[in-house]
Amino acid sequence: MKGKYSQAWQRWLLCLLVLGLQAWAQTGQTQIAPPFTNVFSFTDDDDGANPRASLFQGKDGNFYSTTVVGGVYGHGVVFKLTSSGALTTLHSFANGSDGANPYAGLIQGTDGNFYGTTAWGGAYPPNFAGVVFKITPSGALTPLHSFTGADGGVPYAGLIQGKDGNFYGTTPFGGNNSGVVFKITPQGVLTDLYAFSAINPNTGVNAVIRREELSHYAPFKSEPHCSVGELIVPAY
């Protein structure tokens, strides 16, 4: 008899424990804060629309990036955003020599200016194959290089700055019609370092990385229509 009472008591305690845990979980869920705060909503007007790139925090503490479309001319913008959500459009791309439709974000060079790419636009018809540009924190934009299609084209990826002060990036088109890895000086002198082969087309869709940033090399990530990725380590 004593054993039966003991088992019933244990079951009762177990039920109380389960009920208590359920109540604690429900209380905890109601106290969890939202995972993020909406800082700014684009209006598809002068402020831009369809931001694909991540934000880059400048030395001034503000955040800088791009949108693919929107702006005064509909071809994307470069913008600055404060931590409190105040957005300033620094440049609206006009689909001219300044470029159009930037898919990548920006990097701040050692000179304090920002550098980036546009996938389209430029000075060379009929391809209008994209631009490498420099823009000051106040919004003065300078096109550094317009891709011709032969030296590369349609750069979806952004740039990195090497220890030598030059910038490095990739394009998915140009070269052997399969993309290139390129180097460009802060003054705009571009050199193709590697042309992807026709066997593995369109592999240069992602940014290059510096060797010391990884403990092991990682392959480029292919777009969904690509069958393979390709790791390229150009010497510089």
Secondary structure as GFF3:
##gff-version 3
##sequence-region A 1 236
A	DSSP	alpha_helix	2	31	.	.	.	ID=ss1
A	DSSP	beta_strand	56	57	.	.	.	ID=ss2
A	DSSP	beta_strand	63	67	.	.	.	ID=ss3
A	DSSP	beta_strand	77	81	.	.	.	ID=ss4
A	DSSP	beta_strand	87	92	.	.	.	ID=ss5
A	DSSP	beta_strand	107	108	.	.	.	ID=ss6
A	DSSP	beta_strand	114	118	.	.	.	ID=ss7
A	DSSP	beta_strand	131	135	.	.	.	ID=ss8
A	DSSP	beta_strand	141	146	.	.	.	ID=ss9
A	DSSP	beta_strand	160	161	.	.	.	ID=ss10
A	DSSP	beta_strand	167	171	.	.	.	ID=ss11
A	DSSP	beta_strand	180	184	.	.	.	ID=ss12
A	DSSP	beta_strand	190	195	.	.	.	ID=ss13
A	DSSP	three_ten_helix	211	213	.	.	.	ID=ss14
###
